[in-house]
Amino acid sequence: MAAVRPRTTPTTTTATTFAQLGLPAQLTDALAAAGITEPFPIQAATMPDSLAGRDVLGRGKTGSGKTYAFVLPVLARLAASTSAHKLQSGRPRALILAPTRELATQIHASMAPLAQALSLRTMTVFGGVGANPQIRGLRAGVDVVVACPGRLEDHVSAGHASLDSIEITVLDEADHMADLGFLPAVRRLLERTPRKGQRLLFSATLDAGVDVLVQRFLTNPVTHSVDPTTSSVTTMKHHVLHVQGDDRLPVLVDLAAAPGRTLVFTRTKHGAKKLTRQLIAAGVPAVELHGNLAQNARDRNLLAFSDGTARTLVATDIAARGIHVDAITLVVHADPPVEHKAYLHRSGRTARAGAHGTVVTLMTDDQVSDVHDLTRRAGIAATTTRLRPGDPLLAKLAPGQRSFVTPSAAPAGREHAPIPAPRRGGPRRSSTPQSASSSSGHLSSRSGAGRTTPARPSGAAAFSAGSRVSGRRGGR
């Protein structure tokens, strides 16, 4: 049957519990045991169609609960399938494709305890780790594989896996998968899945790139969109700080030295590495995350950020869609992204699932036009402020006592007395758009008494210059 244009159905539903949506008791009990009792809007909107076996396109903002929106119906349908007890070596029954290793890992972490309640086998497949354990897992038989395209394609080409028994295929972050770096491998993998199988695509945006996959691989898909395509997170505040080039690092050090988790984005892998070293030298415990790191280093750094050993994570766009860490209250675009979608996905690491958060973009004189165009296309109303290091606004954006670690003397994680504050910078000029901001809220989780601004680190150089991130991410 030829694919046709997707049809949109209303996203409202009268169901208020997972049981009313049609999930089996084993899943609702497992969810309740984890304290999850009410579906998010994207889950309530898409599950009736997904559980009914229809092809679905689901769009919701980052942090809206898309993972459970596809994981739950996949598990429910596999458990009810007549082939539930007919696992075959190297022939998984469901496939979930993700663009990054971190995202694949987190999807699997959310899914594994639920699958166990249904006696379903799951595993991850991605590069950066040994292939032999994955080969053994595939040969043993598995119900659901969560994979990055490159490594899975390697296993298929080598004969270790076949996709001819796939009943359900899911593409998470579908628009990202449709980028040039992923589309060829994704298309080849989808071509190997049965045409009669169910396909689910989920993303924060559904654009022309995704339409290529929709037209080729989905049959009479139903589209559910639970929020606008632009940023509509009412618990997120957006600020643009207009700074001089030499002031970028000390301003960032001030923000990152506050309590709580800070996620900083750079445009290049070299920039992420350099900036991480500069923050550590300034006394801010920081770790890096980018494609040049081995998988064990990526896992170790992400764990350090998650458990609080390092309060700051400096990352390329690999983390814009690849991670979920609770209570990230500040996102800083040290390098403004080129695309407005990248801005929205980066920013979406904070203010997740109803929490509050602040997004800061550092902008120099030569970036004014580009940043203005970026925020316009992203549909956000940002407050722009020209400031210098030591400006009182920095304490409002990231409240709390600044603390530092002496890099050469202190054990990791030990906090020392704050460094005395520098002389205040020049006058500040603020300009807030006349239209009502699409982002309002406060940073309750970063509260703390007092404030001492760090001294500007000696020899601080401008970080991360401006070339775009390149290379294949999450594939092999």
C-alpha positions as CSV (number, residue, x, y, z in Angstrom):
1,M,0.0,0.0,0.0
2,A,1.4,3.4,-0.9
3,A,2.1,5.9,1.8
4,V,-0.2,9.0,1.9
5,R,-0.1,12.4,3.5
6,P,-0.5,12.2,7.3
7,R,-3.9,13.0,8.7
8,T,-4.2,15.0,11.9
9,T,-6.5,14.0,14.7
10,P,-7.6,15.9,17.8
11,T,-5.2,15.5,20.7
12,T,-7.7,15.7,23.4
13,T,-8.7,12.6,25.3
14,T,-11.0,11.7,28.2
15,A,-8.5,9.2,29.5
16,T,-6.8,10.3,32.7
17,T,-5.0,7.1,33.7
18,F,-2.8,4.7,31.8
19,A,-5.3,1.9,32.4
20,Q,-8.0,4.0,30.7
21,L,-5.6,4.4,27.7
22,G,-5.6,0.6,27.4
23,L,-2.2,-0.4,29.0
24,P,-2.1,-3.9,30.6
25,A,-2.1,-4.3,34.3
26,Q,1.5,-5.4,34.4
27,L,2.6,-2.1,32.9
28,T,0.3,0.1,35.0
29,D,1.5,-1.6,38.1
30,A,5.1,-1.2,37.1
31,L,4.5,2.5,36.4
32,A,2.7,3.0,39.7
33,A,5.6,1.4,41.6
34,A,7.8,4.1,40.0
35,G,5.4,6.8,41.1
36,I,4.1,7.4,37.5
37,T,0.3,7.4,37.6
38,E,-0.9,10.1,35.1
39,P,-0.1,10.3,31.4
40,F,1.5,13.4,29.9
41,P,-0.5,15.1,27.1
42,I,1.7,13.6,24.3
43,Q,1.2,10.1,25.9
44,A,-2.6,10.5,26.2
45,A,-2.8,11.8,22.7
46,T,-0.8,9.2,20.9
47,M,-1.3,5.9,22.8
48,P,-4.8,5.1,21.6
49,D,-3.7,5.1,18.0
50,S,-0.3,3.4,18.8
51,L,-2.0,0.7,20.8
52,A,-4.4,0.1,17.9
53,G,-1.5,-0.5,15.6
54,R,-1.7,2.6,13.5
55,D,1.3,4.5,12.1
56,V,1.8,7.6,14.2
57,L,3.7,10.9,14.1
58,G,3.9,12.4,17.5
59,R,5.3,15.9,18.1
60,G,5.9,17.4,21.5
61,K,8.4,19.7,23.0
62,T,11.6,18.4,24.5
63,G,10.9,17.0,28.0
64,S,7.2,16.4,27.2
65,G,7.3,12.7,27.8
66,K,7.8,11.3,24.3
67,T,9.9,8.3,25.5
68,Y,7.0,6.7,27.4
69,A,4.6,7.7,24.6
70,F,6.3,5.1,22.3
71,V,7.9,2.7,24.8
72,L,4.7,1.8,26.5
73,P,2.7,0.9,23.4
74,V,5.6,-1.0,21.9
75,L,5.9,-3.2,25.0
76,A,2.1,-3.6,25.3
77,R,1.7,-4.7,21.7
78,L,4.7,-7.1,21.8
79,A,3.4,-8.7,25.0
80,A,0.0,-9.3,23.3
81,S,1.4,-10.5,20.0
82,T,1.0,-14.1,18.9
83,S,4.7,-14.2,18.4
84,A,5.5,-13.3,22.0
85,H,7.1,-16.7,22.7
86,K,8.8,-17.2,19.4
87,L,12.1,-15.4,19.8
88,Q,14.5,-16.2,17.0
89,S,18.3,-15.8,17.0
90,G,19.3,-12.5,15.5
91,R,15.7,-11.5,14.7
92,P,14.4,-8.8,17.1
93,R,10.7,-8.0,17.1
94,A,10.8,-4.3,17.6
95,L,13.4,-1.6,16.7
96,I,13.9,1.8,18.3
97,L,16.3,4.1,16.4
98,A,18.0,7.0,18.2
99,P,20.5,9.5,17.0
100,T,23.0,9.3,19.9
101,R,24.4,6.7,22.2
102,E,23.4,8.7,25.3
103,L,19.8,8.9,24.1
104,A,19.7,5.2,23.2
105,T,21.0,4.4,26.7
106,Q,18.4,6.5,28.4
107,I,15.6,5.1,26.4
108,H,16.7,1.6,27.3
109,A,17.0,2.6,31.0
110,S,13.4,3.8,31.0
111,M,12.2,0.7,29.1
112,A,14.1,-2.1,30.8
113,P,12.2,-2.4,34.1
114,L,8.9,-2.2,32.3
115,A,10.0,-4.9,29.8
116,Q,11.1,-7.1,32.7
117,A,7.6,-6.9,34.1
118,L,6.3,-8.4,30.9
119,S,9.2,-10.9,30.5
120,L,10.4,-9.2,27.4
121,R,14.1,-9.1,26.5
122,T,15.7,-5.7,25.5
123,M,19.2,-4.5,24.6
124,T,21.1,-1.6,23.2
125,V,23.3,-1.5,20.0
126,F,25.6,1.4,19.4
127,G,29.2,2.2,18.6
128,G,32.1,3.1,20.9
129,V,31.9,-0.2,22.8
130,G,32.8,-3.8,21.9
131,A,30.7,-5.5,19.3
132,N,31.0,-9.1,20.6
133,P,28.6,-8.6,23.6
134,Q,26.0,-7.2,21.2
135,I,26.5,-10.1,18.8
136,R,26.0,-12.6,21.6
137,G,22.8,-10.7,22.8
138,L,21.4,-10.7,19.3
139,R,22.1,-14.4,18.8
140,A,20.4,-15.2,22.1
141,G,17.2,-13.6,20.9
142,V,15.7,-10.3,21.9
143,D,12.4,-8.6,21.7
144,V,13.4,-4.9,21.5
145,V,16.6,-3.4,20.2
146,V,17.4,0.3,20.9
147,A,20.0,1.2,18.4
148,C,22.0,3.9,16.7
149,P,22.0,3.5,12.9
150,G,25.7,2.9,12.2
151,R,26.5,0.0,14.5
152,L,23.1,-1.7,13.8
153,E,23.8,-1.5,10.1
154,D,27.2,-3.1,10.7
155,H,25.6,-6.0,12.5
156,V,23.0,-6.4,9.7
157,S,25.6,-6.3,7.0
158,A,27.7,-8.9,8.8
159,G,24.7,-11.2,9.2
160,H,24.5,-10.9,13.0
161,A,21.0,-9.4,12.8
162,S,18.1,-9.5,10.5
163,L,15.2,-7.0,10.5
164,D,12.7,-9.2,8.7
165,S,10.8,-10.0,11.9
166,I,10.4,-6.4,13.1
167,E,6.8,-5.8,14.1
168,I,7.2,-2.2,15.3
169,T,9.8,0.4,14.3
170,V,10.2,3.7,16.2
171,L,12.3,6.7,15.2
172,D,13.0,9.0,18.2
173,E,14.1,12.5,17.4
174,A,12.9,11.9,13.8
175,D,13.8,15.3,12.5
176,H,17.4,14.8,13.7
177,M,17.5,11.3,12.1
178,A,16.4,13.0,8.8
179,D,19.5,15.2,8.8
180,L,22.0,14.4,6.1
181,G,24.3,12.4,8.4
182,F,21.6,9.9,9.4
183,L,19.1,9.7,6.6
184,P,20.9,7.2,4.3
185,A,21.5,4.7,7.0
186,V,18.0,5.2,8.4
187,R,16.4,4.6,5.0
188,R,18.5,1.4,4.4
189,L,17.5,0.0,7.8
190,L,13.8,0.8,7.3
191,E,13.9,-0.8,3.9
192,R,14.8,-4.1,5.6
193,T,11.8,-4.0,8.0
194,P,8.5,-5.6,6.8
195,R,6.3,-3.2,5.0
196,K,3.3,-4.4,7.0
197,G,5.0,-3.4,10.3
198,Q,3.9,-0.5,12.4
199,R,6.0,2.7,12.3
200,L,6.1,5.4,15.0
201,L,7.9,8.7,14.6
202,F,8.4,11.0,17.5
203,S,10.2,14.4,17.6
204,A,10.0,17.9,18.9
205,T,9.6,19.2,15.3
206,L,8.2,17.6,12.2
207,D,9.6,19.4,9.1
208,A,10.4,18.7,5.5
209,G,13.2,16.3,6.3
210,V,10.9,14.1,8.3
211,D,8.4,14.3,5.4
212,V,10.8,12.3,3.3
213,L,10.6,9.4,5.7
214,V,6.8,9.8,6.2
215,Q,6.1,9.6,2.4
216,R,8.3,6.6,1.9
217,F,7.7,4.4,5.0
218,L,4.5,5.3,6.8
219,T,1.0,4.2,5.7
220,N,-2.0,6.5,6.5
221,P,-0.2,8.0,9.5
222,V,-2.0,9.9,12.2
223,T,-0.3,13.1,13.4
224,H,-0.6,14.2,17.0
225,S,0.9,17.6,17.9
226,V,0.4,18.7,21.5
227,D,2.2,22.1,21.4
228,P,3.4,24.8,19.0
229,T,6.5,24.1,16.9
230,T,8.2,27.1,18.5
231,S,9.3,27.4,22.1
232,S,6.2,27.5,24.4
233,V,7.7,26.4,27.7
234,T,6.1,28.7,30.2
235,T,8.5,27.7,32.9
236,M,11.6,28.7,30.9
237,K,13.2,32.2,30.9
238,H,15.4,33.3,27.9
239,H,18.1,35.9,28.3
240,V,20.7,37.2,25.8
241,L,23.8,38.7,27.4
242,H,25.6,41.1,25.1
243,V,29.3,40.9,26.2
244,Q,32.7,41.8,24.9
245,G,34.8,39.0,23.7
246,D,37.2,39.1,26.6
247,D,34.3,39.0,29.1
248,R,32.7,35.8,27.8
249,L,34.7,33.5,30.0
250,P,34.5,35.4,33.3
251,V,30.8,35.9,32.8
252,L,30.4,32.1,32.2
253,V,32.5,31.3,35.2
254,D,30.3,33.4,37.4
255,L,27.1,31.7,36.1
256,A,28.6,28.2,36.4
257,A,30.0,28.7,39.9
258,A,26.4,29.0,41.3
259,P,24.7,26.0,42.9
260,G,22.9,23.6,40.7
261,R,23.6,22.0,37.4
262,T,24.6,24.1,34.4
263,L,24.8,22.7,30.9
264,V,27.0,24.8,28.5
265,F,26.9,24.3,24.7
266,T,29.7,25.0,22.3
267,R,29.7,24.6,18.5
268,T,32.8,22.5,18.1
269,K,34.4,19.5,19.9
270,H,37.6,21.5,20.2
271,G,35.7,24.3,21.8
272,A,34.1,22.0,24.4
273,K,37.4,20.5,25.4
274,K,39.1,24.0,25.6
275,L,36.2,25.5,27.6
276,T,36.1,22.6,30.1
277,R,39.8,23.1,30.8
278,Q,39.3,26.8,31.3
279,L,36.4,26.3,33.7
280,I,38.4,23.8,35.7
281,A,41.4,26.2,35.8
282,A,39.0,28.8,37.2
283,G,37.8,26.5,40.0
284,V,34.5,25.3,38.5
285,P,34.3,21.4,38.5
286,A,33.3,20.6,34.9
287,V,33.3,17.7,32.4
288,E,33.0,17.5,28.7
289,L,30.8,15.6,26.3
290,H,31.4,15.4,22.6
291,G,32.1,12.9,19.8
292,N,35.8,12.8,20.2
293,L,35.5,11.0,23.5
294,A,35.5,7.2,23.9
295,Q,32.2,5.8,25.1
296,N,33.5,4.9,28.5
297,A,34.7,8.6,28.9
298,R,31.3,9.8,27.8
299,D,29.5,7.6,30.2
300,R,31.9,8.5,33.1
301,N,31.5,12.3,32.4
302,L,27.7,12.1,32.1
303,L,27.6,10.1,35.4
304,A,29.7,12.8,37.1
305,F,27.3,15.4,35.9
306,S,24.3,13.4,37.0
307,D,25.6,12.6,40.5
308,G,26.8,16.1,41.2
309,T,30.6,15.4,41.2
310,A,30.8,18.0,38.4
311,R,28.2,20.8,38.4
312,T,28.9,21.8,34.9
313,L,28.7,19.9,31.6
314,V,30.3,21.4,28.5
315,A,28.9,19.8,25.4
316,T,28.4,20.0,21.7
317,D,25.0,19.4,20.1
318,I,25.5,15.7,20.9
319,A,23.8,16.6,24.2
320,A,21.0,18.7,22.7
321,R,19.0,15.6,22.0
322,G,21.1,13.0,23.6
323,I,20.7,13.3,27.4
324,H,18.2,13.8,30.1
325,V,19.5,14.8,33.5
326,D,17.1,15.9,36.2
327,A,17.3,19.4,37.6
328,I,19.3,21.2,35.0
329,T,18.3,24.7,35.9
330,L,20.6,26.7,33.6
331,V,21.5,26.2,30.0
332,V,24.1,28.5,28.5
333,H,24.7,28.9,24.7
334,A,28.4,29.8,24.9
335,D,28.3,29.6,21.1
336,P,24.9,30.5,19.7
337,P,23.8,27.7,17.4
338,V,23.2,28.3,13.7
339,E,19.8,26.7,13.5
340,H,16.8,27.7,15.5
341,K,15.9,24.0,16.0
342,A,19.2,23.5,17.7
343,Y,18.5,26.4,20.0
344,L,15.1,24.9,21.0
345,H,16.6,21.4,21.5
346,R,19.6,22.7,23.5
347,S,17.3,24.9,25.6
348,G,15.0,22.0,26.2
349,R,17.5,20.3,28.5
350,T,16.1,22.6,31.2
351,A,12.5,23.2,32.3
352,R,11.6,19.6,31.6
353,A,8.3,18.1,32.7
354,G,7.0,21.3,34.3
355,A,10.2,22.2,36.1
356,H,11.7,25.8,36.0
357,G,14.8,26.8,34.1
358,T,16.8,29.7,32.6
359,V,18.4,29.8,29.2
360,V,21.3,32.3,28.6
361,T,22.9,33.1,25.2
362,L,26.3,34.8,25.2
363,M,26.4,37.3,22.3
364,T,29.3,39.4,21.1
365,D,29.1,42.5,18.8
366,D,29.6,40.5,15.6
367,Q,26.8,38.1,16.5
368,V,24.0,40.5,17.1
369,S,22.3,40.1,13.8
370,D,22.6,36.3,13.8
371,V,21.2,35.9,17.4
372,H,18.3,38.3,16.7
373,D,17.4,36.2,13.7
374,L,17.9,33.0,15.7
375,T,15.5,34.0,18.5
376,R,12.9,35.3,16.0
377,R,12.9,31.9,14.1
378,A,12.8,30.0,17.4
379,G,9.7,32.0,18.4
380,I,11.0,33.0,21.8
381,A,11.0,36.5,23.5
382,A,14.3,36.9,25.1
383,T,15.5,39.8,27.3
384,T,18.7,41.3,26.0
385,T,21.1,42.9,28.4
386,R,24.6,44.4,27.8
387,L,26.7,43.7,30.8
388,R,30.2,43.2,32.2
389,P,31.6,40.7,34.7
390,G,30.2,41.4,38.2
391,D,26.9,42.7,37.0
392,P,24.1,42.1,39.6
393,L,22.0,40.4,36.9
394,L,24.2,37.4,36.9
395,A,23.2,36.7,40.5
396,K,19.6,36.8,39.5
397,L,20.0,34.5,36.6
398,A,22.0,32.0,38.7
399,P,21.2,32.6,42.4
400,G,23.2,31.3,45.3
401,Q,26.7,31.4,46.8
402,R,29.5,31.0,44.3
403,S,31.9,28.2,45.2
404,F,35.2,27.1,43.7
405,V,37.7,24.2,43.8
406,T,41.4,24.8,43.8
407,P,42.4,22.6,40.8
408,S,46.0,21.8,41.9
409,A,45.2,21.2,45.6
410,A,41.7,20.2,46.3
411,P,40.2,16.7,45.9
412,A,37.5,16.5,43.3
413,G,34.2,17.9,44.6
414,R,35.6,19.7,47.6
415,E,34.4,23.3,47.7
416,H,36.5,26.2,48.9
417,A,35.8,29.7,50.1
418,P,34.6,32.0,47.3
419,I,37.0,34.2,45.5
420,P,36.5,37.9,46.3
421,A,34.4,39.8,43.8
422,P,35.9,42.0,41.1
423,R,35.1,45.7,40.6
424,R,31.7,46.1,39.0
425,G,31.5,46.6,35.3
426,G,30.0,49.4,33.4
427,P,26.3,50.4,33.3
428,R,23.7,47.9,32.1
429,R,21.1,48.4,29.5
430,S,18.1,46.1,29.3
431,S,15.6,45.7,26.6
432,T,12.5,43.5,26.9
433,P,10.3,42.8,23.8
434,Q,6.9,44.6,23.9
435,S,5.1,41.3,23.3
436,A,4.4,39.1,26.2
437,S,7.3,36.7,26.8
438,S,6.6,33.1,25.9
439,S,8.7,32.1,28.9
440,S,7.9,32.9,32.5
441,G,8.8,31.3,35.8
442,H,11.5,31.3,38.4
443,L,14.5,29.3,39.5
444,S,13.4,28.0,42.8
445,S,15.9,25.1,42.8
446,R,18.9,27.4,42.6
447,S,18.1,29.5,45.6
448,G,20.7,30.3,48.1
449,A,21.8,33.0,50.4
450,G,24.5,35.5,49.6
451,R,26.6,35.9,46.5
452,T,30.3,36.4,45.8
453,T,31.4,36.8,42.2
454,P,34.6,35.1,41.1
455,A,37.7,37.0,40.1
456,R,38.4,36.9,36.5
457,P,40.7,34.1,35.7
458,S,44.2,35.2,34.6
459,G,45.0,34.6,30.9
460,A,41.4,33.8,30.0
461,A,41.1,33.5,26.2
462,A,38.0,33.6,24.2
463,F,36.6,30.2,23.7
464,S,35.2,28.2,20.8
465,A,35.3,30.2,17.7
466,G,32.5,29.5,15.4
467,S,32.8,26.5,13.0
468,R,29.9,24.2,12.8
469,V,29.8,20.8,14.3
470,S,30.6,18.1,11.8
471,G,31.0,14.4,11.6
472,R,28.8,11.4,12.2
473,R,27.3,11.3,15.6
474,G,26.1,8.2,17.4
475,G,26.4,5.9,14.4
476,R,29.4,3.6,14.9
